[in-house]
Amino acid sequence: MSKAVMPTPDLSYLNLDSDKALYQLDVAQLVEEALSNGEGSLADTGALAIDTGAFTGRSPKDRFIVDDALTHDAVWWGDINIPFDPDRFDALMGKLTRHLNAADKYYVRDAYACADANYRKTIRVVTESAYQNLFANNLFLRPVEAELGDAPEWTILAAPSFLANPEQDGTRQSNFSILNFTKKIILIGGTGYTGEIKKGIFSVLNFVLPYERNILSMHCSANVGSAGDTAIFFGLSGTGKTTLSADPARGLIGDDEHGWADGSVFNFEGGCYAKCVDLTEEKEPQIFKAIRPGALLENTNYYPGTNTVDFSNIDKTENTRVAYPIHYIDNAVIPSIAPDPKHIFFLTADAFGVLPPISKLTAAQAMFHFISGYTAKVAGTEAGVTEPQLTFSACFGKAFLPLHPTRYAELLGRKMQEHDVKVWLVNTGWSAGVYGVGQRMKLSYTRAMITAALEGTLEKVEYATDPVFGLQMPVSCPEVPSGILNPRNTWTDPHQYDVKANELSQAFIDNFKQFEAFASEEILSALPKVVENTA
């Protein structure tokens, strides 16, 4: 295949051989390259289907940040942000670039993050595989030709076949993702999982936007109604951010990563990275229809003897994914910017089966639940997770926060107060019992409850107070059986509900001890209780 017409930019700052670079290939060229390289196959929809290899999810324990003068006193160091030596970074980068130079070719793409031009960050993505470059094209924002070629602010080097030597290189094992905020370079090796590329840049923005610009960075999806009523959906992977924001009645701003500046909510990305386990056209028509030429399917399986994807097949992983540009969604907002939000939804997949399917939060409760970030970690999104596990992820994105959670919480609290935002807690997890006993909340019910909140219907109904969590639960909601709105009523044995509710309440209390020192009396008043008899 011939090179793209566009000349390759100067890559000497990376010590890369520019003659081997395939620069800014279009989608058809990248798909042709991937097929020629044996990286994947075409599904019958025209989407490119690939396998990411040994890693089908992120590897948080192998993510590092270079500890230097810029980051030493600013980063929230610990098991999430693991320090890495600057000299070892330089040595490892030298090895990785020599690895790329030894190949016949590699792929280079210029892109950018942040739909609001006031906060744009230019990115150069250098990948060993064509499919990784297609992913970067789909997930990041795409510049016009006149904007190409200039030196980028940030560079990503990604080579799945390059394996680190932990003893020599300072990594935990052969795979790694390392952020260098001073040199503005991200190194990714030993893993073909493309989510490491997008979450690397998300981590970058989670540092520079709050730290340098006082902008709240958010792990959330967002959409907007015809009246300009923006809604934000916080939640970890698997809680429904992508699914619930893809509402045909509302414009999609984005499905995963956003910034909230004064007067605007804007998408960091130019595409969507949707989970597609058990995907059907009936349940999620917008995502289903986005699986077409140019889309990238990851770790899915075909029906035997066909090129038709069996979305129920999770032999490789439950974390099957599809990456596509945002304009594949018919009602996408382009550019992906909207006004300040009117509603915020905290999505949680409660494996205990005790939280209400929807509840209205006070300001204090909103701050408490944002800082807590409770959910059940869904199978497949991280290596080693095979079934839902109770987790507290501060700000619904602890794994991607270089700064202390209080920085993000303070920004959110100020913005909620300034704009009088209504905040809701939505349980997309289990009801009528714990995981394995109860049932997952029906998507149609969750959609109906969110619609009722957005349209103001839930402002006109009566509420009951949950005695353990203090949550305000609506007693009725259009198109939702009233019997499921109070979770205790769904359990065949209410006493067992009480036991599990107290168990989860105690977990909330224990987790929040790490934040008590900075929490106001108002926030502390929102802590749940352990109640002996909730009957």
C-alpha positions as CSV (number, residue, x, y, z in Angstrom):
1,M,0.0,0.0,0.0
2,S,1.3,3.5,-0.9
3,K,1.8,6.1,1.7
4,A,-0.7,8.9,2.3
5,V,-0.2,12.0,0.2
6,M,0.4,14.2,3.2
7,P,4.1,14.5,4.1
8,T,5.1,13.0,7.4
9,P,5.9,15.6,10.1
10,D,9.3,15.8,11.8
11,L,9.5,13.0,14.3
12,S,13.1,13.7,15.4
13,Y,11.9,14.8,18.8
14,L,11.0,11.1,19.3
15,N,14.1,9.7,17.7
16,L,11.8,8.0,15.2
17,D,12.6,7.2,11.5
18,S,10.0,9.3,9.7
19,D,10.5,7.3,6.5
20,K,8.8,4.3,8.1
21,A,5.8,6.3,9.2
22,L,2.4,6.1,7.6
23,Y,0.9,9.4,8.4
24,Q,-2.8,10.4,8.8
25,L,-4.2,7.5,6.8
26,D,-7.9,7.7,6.2
27,V,-10.3,5.1,7.5
28,A,-10.4,3.0,4.4
29,Q,-6.6,2.9,4.3
30,L,-6.3,1.9,7.9
31,V,-8.8,-0.9,7.5
32,E,-7.0,-2.1,4.5
33,E,-3.7,-2.0,6.4
34,A,-5.2,-3.9,9.4
35,L,-6.6,-6.6,7.1
36,S,-3.3,-6.8,5.2
37,N,-1.4,-7.1,8.5
38,G,-3.7,-9.9,9.7
39,E,-4.9,-7.8,12.6
40,G,-8.6,-8.6,12.2
41,S,-11.5,-9.3,9.8
42,L,-14.5,-7.5,8.5
43,A,-17.8,-8.3,10.1
44,D,-20.9,-8.5,7.9
45,T,-21.8,-4.9,8.9
46,G,-18.5,-3.6,7.4
47,A,-16.9,-2.9,10.9
48,L,-13.4,-4.1,11.5
49,A,-13.3,-6.8,14.2
50,I,-10.0,-7.3,16.1
51,D,-8.7,-9.0,19.2
52,T,-6.6,-7.0,21.7
53,G,-4.6,-10.0,22.8
54,A,-3.8,-11.0,26.4
55,F,-5.4,-7.8,27.7
56,T,-9.1,-7.2,27.2
57,G,-9.3,-4.5,29.8
58,R,-7.2,-1.9,31.5
59,S,-4.4,-2.9,33.9
60,P,-4.6,-0.2,36.7
61,K,-1.6,-1.7,38.6
62,D,0.6,-1.1,35.6
63,R,-0.2,2.6,35.2
64,F,2.5,5.0,36.3
65,I,3.2,8.8,36.5
66,V,6.7,10.2,36.3
67,D,7.6,11.7,39.7
68,D,9.5,14.9,39.0
69,A,9.4,18.6,40.0
70,L,6.1,19.2,38.3
71,T,4.2,16.3,39.8
72,H,5.9,15.5,43.1
73,D,3.8,17.8,45.2
74,A,0.7,18.0,43.0
75,V,-0.2,14.4,42.3
76,W,-2.3,12.2,44.6
77,W,0.3,9.4,45.0
78,G,-0.8,5.9,46.0
79,D,-2.1,2.7,44.5
80,I,-3.8,4.7,41.7
81,N,-1.0,7.0,40.8
82,I,2.2,5.0,41.1
83,P,5.4,7.0,40.9
84,F,8.0,6.3,38.1
85,D,11.6,7.4,37.9
86,P,12.4,10.0,35.2
87,D,15.6,8.4,34.2
88,R,13.9,5.0,33.8
89,F,11.2,6.7,31.7
90,D,13.9,8.0,29.3
91,A,15.6,4.7,29.1
92,L,12.3,2.8,28.5
93,M,11.3,5.3,25.8
94,G,14.6,4.8,24.1
95,K,13.9,1.1,24.0
96,L,10.4,1.6,22.7
97,T,11.4,3.9,19.9
98,R,14.1,1.5,18.8
99,H,11.5,-1.2,18.7
100,L,9.3,0.9,16.4
101,N,12.3,1.9,14.2
102,A,13.1,-1.8,13.7
103,A,9.7,-2.5,12.3
104,D,8.8,-2.1,8.6
105,K,6.3,0.6,9.3
106,Y,4.2,2.2,12.0
107,Y,1.3,4.6,12.0
108,V,1.1,8.3,13.0
109,R,-2.0,10.3,13.6
110,D,-2.6,13.9,14.7
111,A,-5.7,14.6,16.6
112,Y,-6.9,16.7,19.5
113,A,-9.0,16.6,22.7
114,C,-11.6,19.1,24.0
115,A,-14.4,20.2,21.7
116,D,-14.3,23.7,23.2
117,A,-11.5,25.5,21.2
118,N,-10.6,27.5,24.3
119,Y,-9.2,24.3,25.9
120,R,-8.0,22.3,22.9
121,K,-5.1,19.9,23.5
122,T,-3.3,18.6,20.4
123,I,-2.3,15.0,20.4
124,R,0.0,12.9,18.2
125,V,-0.6,9.1,18.4
126,V,2.1,6.8,17.2
127,T,1.0,3.2,17.0
128,E,2.5,-0.2,16.1
129,S,-0.9,-1.5,14.7
130,A,-3.3,0.0,12.2
131,Y,-6.3,-0.9,14.4
132,Q,-4.9,1.3,17.2
133,N,-4.6,4.2,14.8
134,L,-8.2,3.6,13.7
135,F,-9.2,3.7,17.3
136,A,-7.4,7.0,17.8
137,N,-9.2,8.4,14.7
138,N,-12.6,7.3,16.1
139,L,-12.2,8.4,19.7
140,F,-10.2,11.6,19.5
141,L,-11.4,14.8,17.7
142,R,-10.4,15.0,14.1
143,P,-8.6,18.1,12.8
144,V,-9.0,19.5,9.3
145,E,-6.0,19.1,6.9
146,A,-5.0,22.8,7.4
147,E,-4.5,22.0,11.1
148,L,-2.1,19.1,10.5
149,G,1.7,18.9,10.8
150,D,2.4,21.3,13.7
151,A,4.2,20.0,16.7
152,P,1.7,18.5,19.1
153,E,1.3,19.3,22.8
154,W,1.1,15.7,23.8
155,T,2.4,12.5,22.2
156,I,1.3,8.8,22.7
157,L,3.6,5.9,21.8
158,A,1.8,2.6,21.8
159,A,3.4,-0.8,20.9
160,P,1.6,-3.9,22.0
161,S,4.4,-6.3,21.0
162,F,7.1,-4.3,23.0
163,L,7.5,-6.0,26.4
164,A,9.3,-4.3,29.2
165,N,11.8,-6.1,31.4
166,P,10.5,-5.3,34.9
167,E,13.9,-5.7,36.6
168,Q,15.7,-3.4,34.2
169,D,12.9,-1.0,33.4
170,G,11.2,-0.5,36.7
171,T,7.7,-1.7,35.7
172,R,5.6,-4.3,37.6
173,Q,5.4,-6.6,34.7
174,S,5.9,-6.6,30.9
175,N,3.0,-4.3,30.1
176,F,2.8,-0.7,31.1
177,S,1.2,2.7,30.7
178,I,3.4,5.7,31.8
179,L,2.5,9.4,31.8
180,N,5.2,12.0,31.8
181,F,3.6,15.4,32.5
182,T,6.8,17.4,32.0
183,K,7.7,15.9,28.6
184,K,4.1,15.5,27.7
185,I,4.5,11.9,26.5
186,I,2.6,8.7,27.2
187,L,4.3,5.3,26.7
188,I,2.1,2.2,26.3
189,G,3.6,-1.2,25.8
190,G,2.8,-4.9,26.2
191,T,-1.0,-4.4,25.8
192,G,-3.2,-4.1,22.7
193,Y,-6.2,-2.9,24.7
194,T,-7.1,0.4,23.1
195,G,-8.8,1.7,26.3
196,E,-5.3,2.5,27.6
197,I,-4.9,5.1,24.9
198,K,-8.1,7.0,25.6
199,K,-7.7,6.8,29.4
200,G,-4.2,8.0,29.2
201,I,-5.3,11.3,27.7
202,F,-8.3,11.4,30.1
203,S,-5.8,11.2,33.0
204,V,-3.8,14.0,31.3
205,L,-6.9,16.2,31.1
206,N,-7.9,15.3,34.7
207,F,-4.6,16.9,35.8
208,V,-4.1,19.9,33.5
209,L,-7.7,21.3,33.3
210,P,-8.5,21.5,37.1
211,Y,-4.8,22.3,38.0
212,E,-4.1,24.9,35.4
213,R,-7.6,26.2,34.3
214,N,-9.9,25.5,37.3
215,I,-12.2,23.5,35.0
216,L,-14.0,20.4,36.3
217,S,-13.0,17.3,34.4
218,M,-15.7,14.5,34.6
219,H,-16.0,10.8,33.9
220,C,-19.5,11.1,32.6
221,S,-21.7,11.1,29.6
222,A,-23.9,14.0,28.6
223,N,-26.8,14.9,26.4
224,V,-29.0,18.0,25.8
225,G,-32.7,18.6,25.1
226,S,-34.1,20.9,22.5
227,A,-34.6,23.6,25.2
228,G,-30.9,23.5,26.0
229,D,-31.4,21.5,29.2
230,T,-28.1,19.6,29.6
231,A,-27.9,16.4,31.6
232,I,-24.8,14.7,32.9
233,F,-24.5,11.0,33.7
234,F,-21.7,10.1,36.1
235,G,-20.7,6.4,36.4
236,L,-18.0,3.8,36.1
237,S,-17.8,1.5,33.1
238,G,-20.8,-0.8,32.9
239,T,-23.2,1.4,34.8
240,G,-25.0,2.7,31.7
241,K,-23.3,6.0,30.8
242,T,-23.2,5.3,27.1
243,T,-26.5,3.5,26.9
244,L,-28.5,6.1,28.9
245,S,-27.0,9.1,27.2
246,A,-27.9,7.7,23.7
247,D,-31.4,9.0,23.8
248,P,-33.1,9.6,20.4
249,A,-35.1,12.4,21.9
250,R,-32.0,14.3,23.0
251,G,-28.7,15.4,21.4
252,L,-25.7,13.4,22.4
253,I,-22.8,15.6,23.6
254,G,-20.6,12.6,24.5
255,D,-20.6,9.2,26.2
256,D,-17.6,9.2,28.6
257,E,-15.4,12.2,29.2
258,H,-16.3,15.9,29.6
259,G,-15.2,19.2,31.0
260,W,-17.4,21.7,32.8
261,A,-16.2,25.3,32.3
262,D,-18.0,28.5,33.2
263,G,-21.0,28.4,30.9
264,S,-20.4,25.2,29.0
265,V,-20.1,21.4,29.1
266,F,-17.9,20.1,26.4
267,N,-16.8,16.6,25.2
268,F,-13.1,15.7,25.5
269,E,-13.5,13.2,22.7
270,G,-14.7,12.8,19.1
271,G,-16.2,9.3,19.5
272,C,-17.8,6.7,21.6
273,Y,-16.4,3.5,23.1
274,A,-19.5,1.4,23.9
275,K,-19.8,-1.9,25.7
276,C,-21.6,-4.3,23.4
277,V,-22.3,-7.4,25.4
278,D,-25.8,-8.6,24.7
279,L,-26.3,-5.7,22.3
280,T,-29.5,-5.7,20.3
281,E,-31.1,-3.3,17.9
282,E,-34.2,-3.3,20.0
283,K,-32.5,-2.4,23.3
284,E,-29.9,0.1,22.0
285,P,-30.7,1.0,18.4
286,Q,-28.3,3.9,18.1
287,I,-25.2,1.9,19.2
288,F,-26.3,-1.1,17.2
289,K,-26.6,1.0,14.0
290,A,-23.2,2.6,14.6
291,I,-21.5,-0.8,14.0
292,R,-20.8,-0.1,10.3
293,P,-17.8,0.6,8.1
294,G,-15.2,2.5,10.0
295,A,-16.3,1.2,13.4
296,L,-13.9,-0.9,15.4
297,L,-15.2,-4.0,17.2
298,E,-13.0,-5.4,20.0
299,N,-12.9,-9.0,21.3
300,T,-16.3,-10.0,19.9
301,N,-17.1,-13.4,18.5
302,Y,-18.9,-14.5,15.3
303,Y,-21.6,-17.1,15.0
304,P,-19.9,-20.2,13.8
305,G,-19.2,-20.2,10.1
306,T,-20.2,-16.6,9.6
307,N,-19.0,-13.0,9.9
308,T,-22.1,-12.1,11.9
309,V,-21.3,-10.9,15.5
310,D,-22.8,-12.9,18.3
311,F,-23.0,-10.2,20.9
312,S,-24.1,-12.6,23.6
313,N,-20.8,-14.6,23.2
314,I,-18.4,-13.6,26.0
315,D,-15.8,-16.3,25.5
316,K,-13.0,-13.8,25.2
317,T,-14.3,-11.2,27.7
318,E,-17.5,-9.6,29.0
319,N,-15.8,-6.3,28.1
320,T,-16.6,-6.5,24.4
321,R,-16.5,-3.0,22.8
322,V,-17.2,-1.0,19.7
323,A,-15.4,2.3,19.0
324,Y,-17.0,4.7,16.5
325,P,-16.9,8.4,15.7
326,I,-19.6,10.4,17.4
327,H,-21.2,11.5,14.1
328,Y,-22.3,7.8,13.7
329,I,-25.0,8.7,16.2
330,D,-27.8,10.5,14.3
331,N,-28.5,13.1,17.0
332,A,-24.9,13.9,18.0
333,V,-24.2,17.5,18.8
334,I,-21.5,18.9,16.6
335,P,-19.4,20.6,17.9
336,S,-19.9,18.7,21.2
337,I,-20.7,21.7,23.4
338,A,-23.8,22.6,25.4
339,P,-24.9,24.9,28.3
340,D,-24.4,24.4,32.0
341,P,-26.4,21.3,33.2
342,K,-29.8,21.3,34.7
343,H,-29.7,17.7,35.9
344,I,-26.9,15.4,37.2
345,F,-27.4,11.6,37.5
346,F,-25.1,9.4,39.5
347,L,-25.3,5.9,38.1
348,T,-24.5,3.0,40.3
349,A,-24.8,-0.8,39.6
350,D,-25.6,-1.8,43.2
351,A,-24.8,-5.5,43.5
352,F,-26.4,-5.6,47.0
353,G,-29.8,-4.9,45.5
354,V,-30.7,-2.4,48.2
355,L,-30.5,1.1,46.7
356,P,-33.7,2.6,45.1
357,P,-33.9,2.6,41.3
358,I,-34.0,6.4,41.5
359,S,-33.8,8.9,44.3
360,K,-33.6,12.6,44.7
361,L,-30.5,13.9,46.5
362,T,-30.0,17.0,48.7
363,A,-26.9,19.1,48.1
364,A,-25.1,17.4,51.0
365,Q,-26.1,13.9,49.7
366,A,-24.9,14.8,46.2
367,M,-21.5,15.7,47.5
368,F,-21.3,12.6,49.7
369,H,-22.2,10.3,46.9
370,F,-19.9,12.0,44.4
371,I,-17.0,11.7,46.8
372,S,-17.9,8.1,47.6
373,G,-18.5,7.0,44.0
374,Y,-20.1,3.6,44.9
375,T,-20.8,0.9,42.3
376,A,-20.1,-2.7,41.6
377,K,-17.1,-3.1,39.3
378,V,-18.5,-4.8,36.3
379,A,-16.9,-7.9,34.9
380,G,-14.3,-7.5,32.2
381,T,-13.4,-3.8,32.4
382,E,-10.3,-4.6,34.4
383,A,-8.0,-7.6,34.3
384,G,-9.1,-10.2,36.8
385,V,-12.6,-9.0,37.4
386,T,-15.0,-11.8,36.5
387,E,-18.1,-10.8,38.5
388,P,-19.4,-7.6,40.1
389,Q,-17.4,-6.4,43.1
390,L,-18.2,-3.7,45.6
391,T,-16.1,-0.7,45.0
392,F,-15.8,2.9,45.9
393,S,-14.3,5.0,43.2
394,A,-14.0,8.7,44.2
395,C,-15.7,11.1,41.8
396,F,-16.8,8.0,39.8
397,G,-13.4,7.9,38.2
398,K,-10.7,7.4,40.9
399,A,-8.6,5.3,38.5
400,F,-8.1,8.4,36.3
401,L,-7.6,11.1,38.9
402,P,-4.0,12.4,39.3
403,L,-5.2,15.1,41.8
404,H,-6.8,14.4,45.2
405,P,-10.5,13.8,44.9
406,T,-11.3,16.8,47.1
407,R,-10.1,19.1,44.2
408,Y,-12.8,17.7,41.9
409,A,-15.4,17.6,44.6
410,E,-14.9,21.2,45.5
411,L,-15.3,22.2,41.9
412,L,-18.5,20.2,41.5
413,G,-20.0,21.6,44.7
414,R,-19.4,25.1,43.7
415,K,-20.8,24.6,40.2
416,M,-23.9,22.7,41.5
417,Q,-24.6,25.6,43.9
418,E,-24.1,28.3,41.3
419,H,-26.4,26.7,38.7
420,D,-29.0,25.1,41.0
421,V,-28.6,21.7,39.5
422,K,-31.0,18.8,40.4
423,V,-29.1,15.7,41.4
424,W,-30.4,12.1,41.2
425,L,-29.0,8.7,42.3
426,V,-29.9,6.0,39.9
427,N,-29.4,2.3,40.6
428,T,-28.9,0.4,37.3
429,G,-27.8,-2.7,39.2
430,W,-29.9,-5.3,41.0
431,S,-33.3,-5.4,42.6
432,A,-35.2,-8.1,44.6
433,G,-32.0,-9.6,45.9
434,V,-28.2,-9.4,45.7
435,Y,-26.3,-10.2,42.5
436,G,-26.9,-13.8,41.6
437,V,-30.3,-13.8,43.3
438,G,-32.1,-10.7,42.2
439,Q,-32.6,-9.3,38.7
440,R,-30.8,-6.5,36.9
441,M,-32.9,-3.4,36.7
442,K,-34.8,-3.3,33.3
443,L,-33.3,-0.7,31.0
444,S,-36.8,0.4,29.9
445,Y,-37.6,1.3,33.5
446,T,-34.4,3.2,34.1
447,R,-35.0,5.2,30.9
448,A,-38.6,6.0,32.0
449,M,-37.4,7.2,35.4
450,I,-34.7,9.4,33.9
451,T,-37.2,10.8,31.3
452,A,-39.6,11.6,34.2
453,A,-36.8,13.5,36.0
454,L,-35.8,15.4,33.0
455,E,-39.3,16.4,32.1
456,G,-40.1,17.5,35.6
457,T,-42.7,14.8,36.3
458,L,-40.9,13.6,39.4
459,E,-41.2,17.1,40.9
460,K,-45.0,16.6,41.1
461,V,-45.1,13.2,42.9
462,E,-44.9,12.2,46.6
463,Y,-41.7,10.9,48.1
464,A,-40.9,8.4,50.8
465,T,-37.6,8.5,52.8
466,D,-35.4,5.4,53.0
467,P,-34.5,5.0,56.7
468,V,-31.0,3.7,56.2
469,F,-29.6,5.8,53.4
470,G,-31.9,8.9,53.9
471,L,-32.8,8.9,50.2
472,Q,-36.0,10.5,48.8
473,M,-37.7,7.8,46.8
474,P,-40.7,8.7,44.5
475,V,-43.7,6.6,45.2
476,S,-44.9,6.7,41.6
477,C,-43.4,7.2,38.1
478,P,-45.0,6.9,34.7
479,E,-44.3,3.6,32.9
480,V,-42.6,2.1,36.0
481,P,-44.3,-0.4,38.4
482,S,-44.7,1.4,41.7
483,G,-43.8,-1.8,43.5
484,I,-40.1,-1.5,42.5
485,L,-39.5,2.1,43.5
486,N,-39.0,1.1,47.2
487,P,-36.4,-1.7,46.9
488,R,-37.3,-3.3,50.3
489,N,-40.7,-4.1,48.8
490,T,-39.1,-6.2,46.1
491,W,-37.4,-8.7,48.4
492,T,-39.3,-11.9,49.4
493,D,-37.6,-11.7,52.8
494,P,-37.6,-8.0,54.1
495,H,-35.3,-9.0,57.0
496,Q,-32.6,-10.1,54.5
497,Y,-33.0,-6.7,52.8
498,D,-32.4,-5.0,56.2
499,V,-29.2,-7.1,56.7
500,K,-27.8,-6.2,53.3
501,A,-28.9,-2.5,53.6
502,N,-27.0,-2.2,56.9
503,E,-24.0,-4.0,55.4
504,L,-23.8,-1.6,52.5
505,S,-24.4,1.4,54.8
506,Q,-21.5,0.3,57.0
507,A,-19.3,0.0,53.9
508,F,-20.2,3.6,52.9
509,I,-19.3,4.8,56.4
510,D,-16.0,2.9,56.5
511,N,-15.0,4.2,53.1
512,F,-15.8,7.8,53.9
513,K,-13.4,7.8,57.0
514,Q,-10.6,8.8,54.6
515,F,-12.4,12.0,53.7
516,E,-13.9,13.0,57.1
517,A,-11.1,15.5,57.8
518,F,-12.1,17.8,55.0
519,A,-15.8,17.2,54.9
520,S,-18.2,19.8,56.2
521,E,-20.8,19.1,58.9
522,E,-23.4,19.3,56.1
523,I,-21.8,16.6,54.1
524,L,-21.2,14.4,57.2
525,S,-24.9,14.7,57.9
526,A,-25.6,12.8,54.7
527,L,-23.8,9.7,55.8
528,P,-26.2,6.7,55.9
529,K,-27.1,5.0,59.2
530,V,-27.0,1.4,60.5
531,V,-30.5,0.7,61.6
532,E,-31.3,-2.2,63.9
533,N,-34.9,-2.6,62.7
534,T,-36.0,-0.9,59.4
535,A,-39.5,-2.4,59.4
